[in-house]
Amino acid sequence: MTDPNLNTLLKWGVENSNVSQGAEPPKTTLTPDALAALFGNQKSDAQMMKDNMEVIKRDECDIEDRIVAFDNFEQLIENLDNANNLEALNLWIPLIEQLDNKEAELRRFAAWCIGTAVQNNIKTQEKLLVLGAIPTLVRIATGNDEMKVKKKAITALSSSVRNFQPALDEAVSHVPADFKPSGPLDASDMESVDILINKLRESL
């Protein structure tokens, strides 16, 4: 049976090729279904997220390949729908586990991706809190990790706690005494949140 979408593509191609010979522009339009027929073998964002995470997780993969995969992963979850899909794809736990990777660059990317996923997104902020990642980010931000890793951990914390009081309270409860604010902080007040975040940044 002939695929009508492929027929549409063929017709469009013929019309388009005649334009160089003085013909009118193509009258046939490429529908989403026709384009899907043309690019049907392209992977979905969800599949690319899963594939990249498989590379990230594998210790036997070259560190350069894992970094490239992490970079691709971060770009994918800049899309809100993809960030929200982390839970359905079971990618939150392997992402958070990378915060403890022996490679500093992978720890940095893990914190970077977490910060990207939770920015202005209550759904992912809630998931991060439930999975217990806030104390880990606090430990990195206030510990002896490399500077580049600590910076990303602080950025991730900043995105995690803004406009989400439970995460802010969790962060405050785990910071060392030197970082604890003198009074309660309000997650809906950015200046209040910055009392904690700026103190973390000043310690770098």
MODELLER restraints for C-alpha pairs under 7 A, 6 or more apart:
rsr = mdl.restraints
at = mdl.atoms
rsr.add(forms.Gaussian(group=physical.xy_distance, feature=features.Distance(at['CA:5:A'], at['CA:33:A']), mean=6.51, stdev=0.5))
rsr.add(forms.Gaussian(group=physical.xy_distance, feature=features.Distance(at['CA:5:A'], at['CA:34:A']), mean=4.54, stdev=0.5))
rsr.add(forms.Gaussian(group=physical.xy_distance, feature=features.Distance(at['CA:5:A'], at['CA:37:A']), mean=6.43, stdev=0.5))
rsr.add(forms.Gaussian(group=physical.xy_distance, feature=features.Distance(at['CA:6:A'], at['CA:34:A']), mean=6.58, stdev=0.5))
rsr.add(forms.Gaussian(group=physical.xy_distance, feature=features.Distance(at['CA:6:A'], at['CA:37:A']), mean=6.73, stdev=0.5))
rsr.add(forms.Gaussian(group=physical.xy_distance, feature=features.Distance(at['CA:8:A'], at['CA:34:A']), mean=6.71, stdev=0.5))
rsr.add(forms.Gaussian(group=physical.xy_distance, feature=features.Distance(at['CA:9:A'], at['CA:30:A']), mean=6.97, stdev=0.5))
rsr.add(forms.Gaussian(group=physical.xy_distance, feature=features.Distance(at['CA:9:A'], at['CA:34:A']), mean=6.42, stdev=0.5))
rsr.add(forms.Gaussian(group=physical.xy_distance, feature=features.Distance(at['CA:12:A'], at['CA:26:A']), mean=6.29, stdev=0.5))
rsr.add(forms.Gaussian(group=physical.xy_distance, feature=features.Distance(at['CA:12:A'], at['CA:28:A']), mean=5.43, stdev=0.5))
rsr.add(forms.Gaussian(group=physical.xy_distance, feature=features.Distance(at['CA:15:A'], at['CA:26:A']), mean=5.03, stdev=0.5))
rsr.add(forms.Gaussian(group=physical.xy_distance, feature=features.Distance(at['CA:16:A'], at['CA:25:A']), mean=6.58, stdev=0.5))
rsr.add(forms.Gaussian(group=physical.xy_distance, feature=features.Distance(at['CA:16:A'], at['CA:26:A']), mean=5.49, stdev=0.5))
rsr.add(forms.Gaussian(group=physical.xy_distance, feature=features.Distance(at['CA:19:A'], at['CA:25:A']), mean=5.86, stdev=0.5))
rsr.add(forms.Gaussian(group=physical.xy_distance, feature=features.Distance(at['CA:45:A'], at['CA:76:A']), mean=6.97, stdev=0.5))
rsr.add(forms.Gaussian(group=physical.xy_distance, feature=features.Distance(at['CA:49:A'], at['CA:73:A']), mean=5.84, stdev=0.5))
rsr.add(forms.Gaussian(group=physical.xy_distance, feature=features.Distance(at['CA:52:A'], at['CA:69:A']), mean=4.88, stdev=0.5))
rsr.add(forms.Gaussian(group=physical.xy_distance, feature=features.Distance(at['CA:52:A'], at['CA:70:A']), mean=6.80, stdev=0.5))
rsr.add(forms.Gaussian(group=physical.xy_distance, feature=features.Distance(at['CA:52:A'], at['CA:73:A']), mean=6.20, stdev=0.5))
rsr.add(forms.Gaussian(group=physical.xy_distance, feature=features.Distance(at['CA:55:A'], at['CA:61:A']), mean=6.69, stdev=0.5))
rsr.add(forms.Gaussian(group=physical.xy_distance, feature=features.Distance(at['CA:55:A'], at['CA:66:A']), mean=5.74, stdev=0.5))
rsr.add(forms.Gaussian(group=physical.xy_distance, feature=features.Distance(at['CA:55:A'], at['CA:69:A']), mean=6.46, stdev=0.5))
rsr.add(forms.Gaussian(group=physical.xy_distance, feature=features.Distance(at['CA:56:A'], at['CA:66:A']), mean=4.68, stdev=0.5))
rsr.add(forms.Gaussian(group=physical.xy_distance, feature=features.Distance(at['CA:56:A'], at['CA:69:A']), mean=6.22, stdev=0.5))
rsr.add(forms.Gaussian(group=physical.xy_distance, feature=features.Distance(at['CA:56:A'], at['CA:70:A']), mean=6.44, stdev=0.5))
rsr.add(forms.Gaussian(group=physical.xy_distance, feature=features.Distance(at['CA:67:A'], at['CA:106:A']), mean=6.74, stdev=0.5))
rsr.add(forms.Gaussian(group=physical.xy_distance, feature=features.Distance(at['CA:70:A'], at['CA:109:A']), mean=6.44, stdev=0.5))
rsr.add(forms.Gaussian(group=physical.xy_distance, feature=features.Distance(at['CA:74:A'], at['CA:113:A']), mean=5.24, stdev=0.5))
rsr.add(forms.Gaussian(group=physical.xy_distance, feature=features.Distance(at['CA:76:A'], at['CA:82:A']), mean=6.57, stdev=0.5))
rsr.add(forms.Gaussian(group=physical.xy_distance, feature=features.Distance(at['CA:77:A'], at['CA:83:A']), mean=4.66, stdev=0.5))
rsr.add(forms.Gaussian(group=physical.xy_distance, feature=features.Distance(at['CA:77:A'], at['CA:116:A']), mean=6.99, stdev=0.5))
rsr.add(forms.Gaussian(group=physical.xy_distance, feature=features.Distance(at['CA:77:A'], at['CA:117:A']), mean=6.11, stdev=0.5))
rsr.add(forms.Gaussian(group=physical.xy_distance, feature=features.Distance(at['CA:78:A'], at['CA:116:A']), mean=6.18, stdev=0.5))
rsr.add(forms.Gaussian(group=physical.xy_distance, feature=features.Distance(at['CA:78:A'], at['CA:117:A']), mean=6.84, stdev=0.5))
rsr.add(forms.Gaussian(group=physical.xy_distance, feature=features.Distance(at['CA:83:A'], at['CA:117:A']), mean=5.17, stdev=0.5))
rsr.add(forms.Gaussian(group=physical.xy_distance, feature=features.Distance(at['CA:84:A'], at['CA:124:A']), mean=6.44, stdev=0.5))
rsr.add(forms.Gaussian(group=physical.xy_distance, feature=features.Distance(at['CA:86:A'], at['CA:92:A']), mean=5.84, stdev=0.5))
rsr.add(forms.Gaussian(group=physical.xy_distance, feature=features.Distance(at['CA:95:A'], at['CA:110:A']), mean=6.16, stdev=0.5))
rsr.add(forms.Gaussian(group=physical.xy_distance, feature=features.Distance(at['CA:96:A'], at['CA:110:A']), mean=6.76, stdev=0.5))
rsr.add(forms.Gaussian(group=physical.xy_distance, feature=features.Distance(at['CA:96:A'], at['CA:133:A']), mean=6.77, stdev=0.5))
rsr.add(forms.Gaussian(group=physical.xy_distance, feature=features.Distance(at['CA:98:A'], at['CA:106:A']), mean=6.55, stdev=0.5))
rsr.add(forms.Gaussian(group=physical.xy_distance, feature=features.Distance(at['CA:98:A'], at['CA:107:A']), mean=5.72, stdev=0.5))
rsr.add(forms.Gaussian(group=physical.xy_distance, feature=features.Distance(at['CA:98:A'], at['CA:110:A']), mean=5.71, stdev=0.5))
rsr.add(forms.Gaussian(group=physical.xy_distance, feature=features.Distance(at['CA:99:A'], at['CA:107:A']), mean=4.60, stdev=0.5))
rsr.add(forms.Gaussian(group=physical.xy_distance, feature=features.Distance(at['CA:99:A'], at['CA:110:A']), mean=5.66, stdev=0.5))
rsr.add(forms.Gaussian(group=physical.xy_distance, feature=features.Distance(at['CA:99:A'], at['CA:111:A']), mean=6.63, stdev=0.5))
rsr.add(forms.Gaussian(group=physical.xy_distance, feature=features.Distance(at['CA:100:A'], at['CA:107:A']), mean=6.45, stdev=0.5))
rsr.add(forms.Gaussian(group=physical.xy_distance, feature=features.Distance(at['CA:101:A'], at['CA:107:A']), mean=5.78, stdev=0.5))
rsr.add(forms.Gaussian(group=physical.xy_distance, feature=features.Distance(at['CA:104:A'], at['CA:149:A']), mean=6.67, stdev=0.5))
rsr.add(forms.Gaussian(group=physical.xy_distance, feature=features.Distance(at['CA:107:A'], at['CA:149:A']), mean=6.41, stdev=0.5))
rsr.add(forms.Gaussian(group=physical.xy_distance, feature=features.Distance(at['CA:108:A'], at['CA:148:A']), mean=6.69, stdev=0.5))
rsr.add(forms.Gaussian(group=physical.xy_distance, feature=features.Distance(at['CA:108:A'], at['CA:149:A']), mean=4.46, stdev=0.5))
rsr.add(forms.Gaussian(group=physical.xy_distance, feature=features.Distance(at['CA:108:A'], at['CA:152:A']), mean=6.08, stdev=0.5))
rsr.add(forms.Gaussian(group=physical.xy_distance, feature=features.Distance(at['CA:111:A'], at['CA:152:A']), mean=5.48, stdev=0.5))
rsr.add(forms.Gaussian(group=physical.xy_distance, feature=features.Distance(at['CA:111:A'], at['CA:153:A']), mean=5.19, stdev=0.5))
rsr.add(forms.Gaussian(group=physical.xy_distance, feature=features.Distance(at['CA:111:A'], at['CA:156:A']), mean=5.96, stdev=0.5))
rsr.add(forms.Gaussian(group=physical.xy_distance, feature=features.Distance(at['CA:112:A'], at['CA:152:A']), mean=5.46, stdev=0.5))
rsr.add(forms.Gaussian(group=physical.xy_distance, feature=features.Distance(at['CA:112:A'], at['CA:156:A']), mean=6.55, stdev=0.5))
rsr.add(forms.Gaussian(group=physical.xy_distance, feature=features.Distance(at['CA:114:A'], at['CA:156:A']), mean=6.00, stdev=0.5))
rsr.add(forms.Gaussian(group=physical.xy_distance, feature=features.Distance(at['CA:115:A'], at['CA:155:A']), mean=6.25, stdev=0.5))
rsr.add(forms.Gaussian(group=physical.xy_distance, feature=features.Distance(at['CA:115:A'], at['CA:156:A']), mean=3.77, stdev=0.5))
rsr.add(forms.Gaussian(group=physical.xy_distance, feature=features.Distance(at['CA:115:A'], at['CA:159:A']), mean=5.74, stdev=0.5))
rsr.add(forms.Gaussian(group=physical.xy_distance, feature=features.Distance(at['CA:115:A'], at['CA:160:A']), mean=6.95, stdev=0.5))
rsr.add(forms.Gaussian(group=physical.xy_distance, feature=features.Distance(at['CA:117:A'], at['CA:124:A']), mean=6.60, stdev=0.5))
rsr.add(forms.Gaussian(group=physical.xy_distance, feature=features.Distance(at['CA:118:A'], at['CA:124:A']), mean=5.12, stdev=0.5))
rsr.add(forms.Gaussian(group=physical.xy_distance, feature=features.Distance(at['CA:118:A'], at['CA:125:A']), mean=5.14, stdev=0.5))
rsr.add(forms.Gaussian(group=physical.xy_distance, feature=features.Distance(at['CA:118:A'], at['CA:159:A']), mean=6.08, stdev=0.5))
rsr.add(forms.Gaussian(group=physical.xy_distance, feature=features.Distance(at['CA:118:A'], at['CA:160:A']), mean=5.78, stdev=0.5))
rsr.add(forms.Gaussian(group=physical.xy_distance, feature=features.Distance(at['CA:119:A'], at['CA:159:A']), mean=4.89, stdev=0.5))
rsr.add(forms.Gaussian(group=physical.xy_distance, feature=features.Distance(at['CA:119:A'], at['CA:160:A']), mean=6.77, stdev=0.5))
rsr.add(forms.Gaussian(group=physical.xy_distance, feature=features.Distance(at['CA:125:A'], at['CA:160:A']), mean=5.57, stdev=0.5))
rsr.add(forms.Gaussian(group=physical.xy_distance, feature=features.Distance(at['CA:129:A'], at['CA:167:A']), mean=6.11, stdev=0.5))
rsr.add(forms.Gaussian(group=physical.xy_distance, feature=features.Distance(at['CA:134:A'], at['CA:170:A']), mean=6.89, stdev=0.5))
rsr.add(forms.Gaussian(group=physical.xy_distance, feature=features.Distance(at['CA:134:A'], at['CA:171:A']), mean=6.13, stdev=0.5))
rsr.add(forms.Gaussian(group=physical.xy_distance, feature=features.Distance(at['CA:135:A'], at['CA:171:A']), mean=6.59, stdev=0.5))
rsr.add(forms.Gaussian(group=physical.xy_distance, feature=features.Distance(at['CA:135:A'], at['CA:174:A']), mean=6.04, stdev=0.5))
rsr.add(forms.Gaussian(group=physical.xy_distance, feature=features.Distance(at['CA:137:A'], at['CA:153:A']), mean=5.47, stdev=0.5))
rsr.add(forms.Gaussian(group=physical.xy_distance, feature=features.Distance(at['CA:137:A'], at['CA:157:A']), mean=6.67, stdev=0.5))
rsr.add(forms.Gaussian(group=physical.xy_distance, feature=features.Distance(at['CA:138:A'], at['CA:171:A']), mean=6.61, stdev=0.5))
rsr.add(forms.Gaussian(group=physical.xy_distance, feature=features.Distance(at['CA:138:A'], at['CA:174:A']), mean=6.75, stdev=0.5))
rsr.add(forms.Gaussian(group=physical.xy_distance, feature=features.Distance(at['CA:138:A'], at['CA:175:A']), mean=6.20, stdev=0.5))
rsr.add(forms.Gaussian(group=physical.xy_distance, feature=features.Distance(at['CA:140:A'], at['CA:150:A']), mean=5.81, stdev=0.5))
rsr.add(forms.Gaussian(group=physical.xy_distance, feature=features.Distance(at['CA:140:A'], at['CA:153:A']), mean=6.42, stdev=0.5))
rsr.add(forms.Gaussian(group=physical.xy_distance, feature=features.Distance(at['CA:141:A'], at['CA:150:A']), mean=4.61, stdev=0.5))
rsr.add(forms.Gaussian(group=physical.xy_distance, feature=features.Distance(at['CA:141:A'], at['CA:153:A']), mean=5.45, stdev=0.5))
rsr.add(forms.Gaussian(group=physical.xy_distance, feature=features.Distance(at['CA:141:A'], at['CA:154:A']), mean=5.58, stdev=0.5))
rsr.add(forms.Gaussian(group=physical.xy_distance, feature=features.Distance(at['CA:147:A'], at['CA:204:A']), mean=6.94, stdev=0.5))
rsr.add(forms.Gaussian(group=physical.xy_distance, feature=features.Distance(at['CA:154:A'], at['CA:200:A']), mean=6.96, stdev=0.5))
rsr.add(forms.Gaussian(group=physical.xy_distance, feature=features.Distance(at['CA:158:A'], at['CA:197:A']), mean=6.32, stdev=0.5))
rsr.add(forms.Gaussian(group=physical.xy_distance, feature=features.Distance(at['CA:160:A'], at['CA:167:A']), mean=6.61, stdev=0.5))
rsr.add(forms.Gaussian(group=physical.xy_distance, feature=features.Distance(at['CA:161:A'], at['CA:167:A']), mean=5.01, stdev=0.5))
rsr.add(forms.Gaussian(group=physical.xy_distance, feature=features.Distance(at['CA:161:A'], at['CA:168:A']), mean=4.61, stdev=0.5))
rsr.add(forms.Gaussian(group=physical.xy_distance, feature=features.Distance(at['CA:161:A'], at['CA:187:A']), mean=6.49, stdev=0.5))
rsr.add(forms.Gaussian(group=physical.xy_distance, feature=features.Distance(at['CA:162:A'], at['CA:187:A']), mean=5.22, stdev=0.5))
rsr.add(forms.Gaussian(group=physical.xy_distance, feature=features.Distance(at['CA:162:A'], at['CA:188:A']), mean=6.53, stdev=0.5))
rsr.add(forms.Gaussian(group=physical.xy_distance, feature=features.Distance(at['CA:162:A'], at['CA:193:A']), mean=6.83, stdev=0.5))
rsr.add(forms.Gaussian(group=physical.xy_distance, feature=features.Distance(at['CA:163:A'], at['CA:187:A']), mean=4.69, stdev=0.5))
rsr.add(forms.Gaussian(group=physical.xy_distance, feature=features.Distance(at['CA:163:A'], at['CA:188:A']), mean=4.51, stdev=0.5))
rsr.add(forms.Gaussian(group=physical.xy_distance, feature=features.Distance(at['CA:164:A'], at['CA:187:A']), mean=5.65, stdev=0.5))
rsr.add(forms.Gaussian(group=physical.xy_distance, feature=features.Distance(at['CA:165:A'], at['CA:186:A']), mean=6.90, stdev=0.5))
rsr.add(forms.Gaussian(group=physical.xy_distance, feature=features.Distance(at['CA:165:A'], at['CA:187:A']), mean=4.95, stdev=0.5))
rsr.add(forms.Gaussian(group=physical.xy_distance, feature=features.Distance(at['CA:168:A'], at['CA:187:A']), mean=6.38, stdev=0.5))
rsr.add(forms.Gaussian(group=physical.xy_distance, feature=features.Distance(at['CA:172:A'], at['CA:180:A']), mean=6.25, stdev=0.5))
rsr.add(forms.Gaussian(group=physical.xy_distance, feature=features.Distance(at['CA:179:A'], at['CA:196:A']), mean=6.97, stdev=0.5))
rsr.add(forms.Gaussian(group=physical.xy_distance, feature=features.Distance(at['CA:179:A'], at['CA:199:A']), mean=6.47, stdev=0.5))
rsr.add(forms.Gaussian(group=physical.xy_distance, feature=features.Distance(at['CA:181:A'], at['CA:196:A']), mean=6.68, stdev=0.5))
rsr.add(forms.Gaussian(group=physical.xy_distance, feature=features.Distance(at['CA:185:A'], at['CA:192:A']), mean=5.49, stdev=0.5))
rsr.add(forms.Gaussian(group=physical.xy_distance, feature=features.Distance(at['CA:185:A'], at['CA:193:A']), mean=6.33, stdev=0.5))
rsr.add(forms.Gaussian(group=physical.xy_distance, feature=features.Distance(at['CA:186:A'], at['CA:192:A']), mean=5.72, stdev=0.5))
rsr.add(forms.Gaussian(group=physical.xy_distance, feature=features.Distance(at['CA:186:A'], at['CA:193:A']), mean=6.55, stdev=0.5))
rsr.add(forms.Gaussian(group=physical.xy_distance, feature=features.Distance(at['CA:187:A'], at['CA:193:A']), mean=5.88, stdev=0.5))
